[in-house]
């Protein structure tokens, strides 16, 4: 019996010396691109090994609609990587908890909620871009567009794909950008003229660029991340930033009010605002919340900030439902079926 007793005592001592770590599963809703998720999760969990991120990922519109639908019984603890205009819409419904993460003062003022205790923080900026397949264009004798207005010319009929703004944040920032730069009347007229040349609307913001890269379309209205990354991988596309400027939005982060895992969610927001996290965002985006961290990325204009239109985020969030209702009434008939 002595060896058994000795073994039991040794086991008990070991248990006291190294208590088990109680892991926290943190449910995080996101619209980050799938290829970003593993690295962001790994970087956070290395600093917080007791917290396990459980991603729930979809396109911006789908995530936003899901959060709103779950308002009475939230299932998310935090949001990390969703359009700021979407988070502003949630904030109007009083769904976000206030929290000032460590290092808040380092963030560009455009990337901070202006409340004394912010309800969200910005991470990086993403903006409209055109993916133009040079090989297919040459075969078909189609010139490269220089402006948004060019895309309404008859030569582009059936050659343009763009995201549906109801399901895609990229689609919405493009539409909101056109309405702000052109004015409401001219903006809607532009979209009507553009619609005549659209072959279909996708549910994903990156899909039009991927379809242009594969040669399925000549022109894909998308955003800078897939455009730059696909070109860097050798896709036969030219990345065009239209001369009128690009609509843009911020990927942002927030805590869902009422979460039972508040401390873990706050630690996530702390990490989201760090220089380390900003360096990870900068791998995908040229403009990040901490300007000093940003390194120039190939394929972007030298002065990227001059490409970004003057953006009224509060207006875009406030008018989102009205804009989408009108857009769907006029244009949704060409939207692809959901898979």
SVG drawing of the C-alpha trace seen along z (x, -y; Angstrom):
<svg xmlns="http://www.w3.org/2000/svg" viewBox="-39 -67 46 69">
<polyline fill="none" stroke="black" stroke-width="0.4" points="0.0,0.0 2.9,-2.4 3.8,-3.0 0.1,-3.7 -0.2,-6.2 3.0,-7.9 1.7,-8.2 -1.5,-9.8 0.3,-12.3 2.6,-13.2 -0.4,-13.8 -2.1,-16.0 1.0,-18.1 1.3,-18.5 -2.3,-19.5 -1.8,-22.2 1.5,-23.5 0.0,-23.8 -3.7,-24.5 -5.7,-24.1 -6.3,-27.2 -10.0,-27.9 -10.3,-28.8 -12.8,-31.4 -14.5,-30.9 -15.0,-34.3 -17.5,-34.5 -16.3,-37.1 -18.3,-38.2 -16.2,-39.4 -16.1,-40.3 -12.3,-40.0 -11.2,-38.2 -10.9,-34.4 -7.1,-34.5 -6.6,-37.0 -8.3,-35.1 -5.7,-32.5 -2.9,-35.0 -5.0,-37.5 -6.4,-34.7 -2.9,-33.3 -1.4,-36.7 -4.1,-37.5 -4.1,-34.0 -0.3,-34.0 -0.8,-37.0 -4.0,-35.6 -3.7,-31.8 -6.7,-31.5 -9.0,-33.0 -10.1,-31.1 -11.5,-33.1 -14.5,-31.5 -15.0,-33.3 -18.3,-33.7 -17.5,-35.0 -19.6,-36.3 -19.8,-39.3 -20.5,-42.7 -24.2,-42.9 -24.9,-39.4 -23.0,-39.9 -24.8,-43.3 -28.2,-41.8 -27.4,-38.8 -26.4,-41.1 -29.5,-43.2 -31.7,-40.1 -30.0,-38.9 -30.5,-42.2 -32.8,-40.8 -30.6,-37.8 -27.0,-38.5 -24.9,-35.6 -21.7,-37.6 -19.3,-38.8 -17.4,-41.2 -17.0,-42.3 -13.5,-42.5 -13.4,-43.5 -16.8,-44.9 -17.5,-48.2 -17.6,-51.2 -20.9,-52.3 -22.4,-48.9 -21.2,-49.4 -22.6,-52.9 -26.0,-51.4 -25.7,-48.9 -24.8,-51.8 -28.0,-53.6 -29.8,-50.5 -27.8,-50.8 -26.1,-47.4 -22.5,-48.4 -20.7,-48.7 -18.5,-51.7 -14.8,-51.0 -11.6,-53.0 -8.9,-50.5 -5.3,-50.9 -3.4,-53.0 -6.5,-54.8 -4.6,-58.0 -2.3,-56.6 -5.2,-56.1 -5.8,-58.6 -8.8,-60.7 -10.7,-59.4 -10.4,-55.9 -12.0,-56.7 -15.6,-57.1 -15.8,-60.6 -17.7,-59.7 -15.8,-60.2 -15.9,-56.4 -15.8,-55.1 -18.3,-52.5 -16.0,-51.4 -12.5,-51.8 -11.3,-51.8 -8.6,-49.3 -7.9,-50.0 -9.5,-51.6 -10.7,-49.8 -11.9,-51.5 -13.3,-51.0 -11.1,-49.9 -11.6,-48.5 -10.0,-45.2 -9.5,-45.3 -8.5,-42.1 -6.0,-43.3 -5.8,-40.0 -9.6,-39.7 -9.8,-43.4 -7.2,-43.2 -9.0,-40.3 -12.3,-42.2 -10.9,-45.6 -12.1,-47.2 -10.1,-50.2 -9.2,-50.6 -11.5,-52.9 -10.1,-55.9 -13.2,-57.0 -16.4,-55.7 -18.2,-57.6 -16.4,-55.6 -18.1,-52.4 -21.5,-53.7 -20.2,-53.7 -21.8,-51.2 -18.5,-49.4 -18.7,-48.0 -22.2,-46.5 -22.3,-43.1 -18.7,-43.4 -19.0,-44.8 -19.7,-42.9 -20.1,-44.6 -21.2,-43.7 -24.7,-44.0 -24.6,-46.7 -27.2,-44.9 -24.9,-42.0 -21.5,-43.5 -19.8,-46.3 -17.7,-47.1 -20.9,-47.4 -22.4,-49.8 -19.3,-52.0 -19.2,-52.3 -22.8,-53.4 -22.5,-55.7 -19.3,-57.2 -21.1,-57.9 -24.0,-59.6 -21.6,-61.8 -19.3,-62.8 -21.9,-63.1 -24.9,-64.3 -28.1,-62.3 -29.8,-63.0 -26.7,-62.5 -25.5,-59.6 -28.7,-57.6 -28.7,-58.4 -25.1,-57.1 -26.1,-53.9 -29.0,-53.5 -26.7,-54.0 -24.1,-51.6 -26.9,-49.0 -27.3,-48.8 -23.7,-47.5 -23.8,-45.2 -23.8,-41.5 -24.6,-40.6 -24.3,-41.6 -22.4,-39.4 -22.8,-38.9 -19.1,-39.2 -17.0,-42.3 -13.9,-40.4 -15.8,-38.2 -15.9,-40.7 -12.1,-41.1 -11.6,-37.3 -13.9,-37.0 -12.0,-39.6 -8.7,-37.9 -10.0,-34.5 -11.3,-36.2 -15.0,-35.6 -15.5,-39.4 -13.4,-42.3 -14.3,-44.7 -14.8,-43.9 -15.8,-46.7 -14.2,-45.6 -11.9,-46.9 -8.2,-47.4 -7.3,-44.3 -8.2,-41.6 -7.1,-43.9 -3.6,-44.4 -3.1,-40.8 -4.4,-39.1 -2.2,-41.4 0.8,-40.5 0.1,-36.8 0.4,-37.3 -3.3,-37.8 -3.6,-39.6 -5.3,-42.6 -4.7,-46.3 -5.8,-47.9 -7.5,-51.2 -8.3,-53.9 -10.9,-56.1 -10.0,-59.8 -13.2,-60.9 -11.9,-59.3 -13.0,-56.2 -15.6,-55.6 -14.2,-54.0 -15.1,-52.6 -13.1,-51.4 -13.0,-48.0 -13.7,-48.4 -14.1,-46.6 -16.5,-46.8 -17.9,-45.0 -21.5,-43.8 -23.4,-45.2 -24.4,-42.6 -21.7,-40.0 -21.0,-37.7 -17.3,-37.7 -16.7,-41.4 -13.1,-41.2 -12.0,-38.9 -13.8,-41.2 -12.0,-44.2 -8.7,-42.4 -9.6,-41.8 -10.2,-45.5 -6.9,-46.3 -5.1,-44.0 -7.0,-45.4 -5.6,-48.8 -2.0,-47.8 0.9,-48.5 1.3,-44.7 -2.3,-44.4 -1.9,-47.4 1.1,-45.8 -1.0,-42.8 -3.7,-44.9 -1.0,-46.7 -0.2,-43.3 -3.6,-43.7 -4.4,-47.4 -2.4,-50.5 -4.1,-52.7 -4.3,-51.7 -5.4,-53.3 -1.9,-54.1 -0.4,-56.1 3.2,-55.6 2.9,-51.9 1.8,-52.0 4.3,-50.8 3.8,-51.8 2.2,-48.9 2.9,-48.3 0.2,-49.2 -1.3,-52.1 -1.2,-55.8 1.7,-57.6 -0.7,-59.8 -3.3,-57.3 -5.2,-59.7 -5.9,-61.9 -7.8,-59.0 -10.1,-58.6 -13.2,-60.9 -14.3,-63.1 -16.6,-60.7 -19.6,-61.4 -19.9,-58.2 -22.7,-59.4 -24.8,-60.2 -24.0,-56.8 -25.0,-55.0 -28.1,-57.0 -29.2,-56.7 -28.2,-53.1 -31.6,-51.5 -33.1,-54.1 -30.3,-53.8 -30.5,-50.0 -34.3,-50.0 -34.1,-52.3 -31.2,-50.3 -32.9,-47.0 -36.1,-48.4 -34.2,-49.5 -31.4,-47.1 -31.5,-43.8 -33.0,-41.8 -29.5,-41.1 -28.2,-39.8 -26.8,-36.2 -28.6,-33.5 -27.2,-32.9 -25.3,-29.7"/>
</svg>
